[in-house]
Amino acid sequence: MKKKISLLGLILILVLSFTGCGKSETTEYDQTTMEQYADTIISAFSSMSEEDMDYYENLRDLNLDITLLQAQLPIDGSDFLTMIESWKASQEECGAYIEHGDWTMKVSHDGATLSSEGKFEDRDAEIAFTFNEKSDIESMTVSAHYTTGEILKKAGLNTILGMGTVFVVLIFISFIIYLLGFIPKLQKKLSGKGKAAEEKKETPVQAAPAPAVSAPQAAGTDDGELAAVIAAAIAASEGTSTDGFVVRSIKRRKSNKWN
């Protein structure tokens, strides 16, 4: 029994020693120095023009890091550029910077956060800087304060915009579905024209009917005209004129009858 008690006591001593070690490893932040960094950045941003900010954004990474090191600001170049973009957005949303109040620090297992209420021309906003365990600045955010009416108005506009977009899309889809109904009719019309063209190509061209051959004169043709024709033929064959003879009558041989 005594061995068990001593063993439990040893375990408690180890637990308390580890707890003490953990507390000693807690990161300690110098709030005064961190506030100086934050004030320096805000003062620099508020006095910068658009051309100055563009100058920093166009610098090479190495040159920007050297510039920040010379300014004694513990911040990475990429984080500094992100902060510039955040400050530009705050100017568009809140207006020009005027001042800010006292800083409040909150410490977490990831780092520390400095926050303060800032006053701008159009609306107030919360300015916050985040620091890592090495007290290096990681980011800066400016969160604008909106009234309840502005929040409801913005929410209503977002709702109307979202619903309007949905209705426009539905109307567009309905119009497309309506147009799809004409596709079968159009296909039928085009197929009918194609069949007609094919039938026109396949139809053989009919030859024009031969002119009717005139039938031979009937047997009842005027004998006088026939006698004159025969007389002229005889005169031509004899080398004389029709005055030397007269055709009195015409008799047809059986073998020369019309068929």
Secondary structure, 3 states (H helix, E strand, C coil): CHHHHHHHHHHHHHHHHHHHHHHHCCCCCCHHHHHHHHHHHHHHHHHCCHHHHHHHHHCCHHHHHHHHHHCCCCECHHHHHHHHHHHHHHHHHHCCEEEECCCEEEECCCCEEEEEEEEECCCCEEEEEEECCCCCEEEEEEEECCCHHHHHHHHHHHHHHHHHHHHHHHHHHHHHHHHHCHHHHHHHHHHHHHHHHHHHHHCCCCCCCCCCCCCCCCCCCCHHHHHHHHHHHHHHHHCCCHHHCCCCCCCCCHHHCCC
